Amino acid sequence: MLEQQISKLQEYFSRPRFDGVQRLYSERQVAEQQGIIANDYTVAREAAEGFLISCETALKIIRQLPPSDPILPDRRLP
């Protein structure tokens, strides 16, 4: 499997767009490290956390409204 990854990397890095690029790590070193470092999509995660807080806050406010409130006359929330 490692040899297959190395082969794919060699093929990828041999493309013309990488001509003249000096690499600090060999294809083998890159293949050995793949999957070790966890991906963290910080912007998306923080946006989702903020959105969840906004939704929870809005739901708390809506639940505090009296059932006959004209804003939500047919309110059916748990």
Secondary structure as UniProt FT lines:
FT   HELIX           2..13
FT   HELIX           16..18
FT   TURN            19..20
FT   HELIX           27..33
FT   TURN            34..36
FT   HELIX           42..64
FT   TURN            67..68
FT   TURN            70..71
FT   TURN            73..74
//
